[in-house]
Amino acid sequence: MIGFSSALPQAWVVKCQKCGCTINCRAIDPQTEHSHPEQADPAPKDHLIVTCSCCWSAFRYQPSDIFKGSPSPSNACPERRKVESLRNDGGEKKPNTAVLVAASFIAAVRLNREEIRPSPSVTAKIADSIRLAEMIQERLQRR
């Protein structure tokens, strides 16, 4: 649930009773909806048991709870906040764009005028560049 994008297509969704995230309970084919609206799937008419992909709680939802919308995390979701705090505390490593960019520049300078082919020399220079970029970032964070 954490990686949801606002570009997700609409579906039949419900609000999770535990964390408040909007979760998918039945997909919709957007092409059919657009080209043949008369063939569009109607809203579910029976109770549905839906498991939240964020907090993994399963609840039984009434047909009146189901609406058309895009799945998305809730800003108040405690599970989302817990995962974000883990990522920020180093519990789950998230890609570090600053280190990637810095390591790329360092490697480009070190590999200047060298033929770029898989070799122990190139691999070592790339590894050294990454380590140097990480050392720079660690030093800046201590300031």
Secondary structure, DSSP 8 states (H G I E B T S, - for coil): -TT--TT---EEEEE-TTT--EEEEEE--HHHHHH-GGGS-----S-EEEE-TTT--EEEE-GGG-EEE--B--TT-HHHHHHHHHHHTTSS----HHHHHHHHHHHHHHTTTS---S-HHHHHHHHHHHHHHHHHHHHHHH-
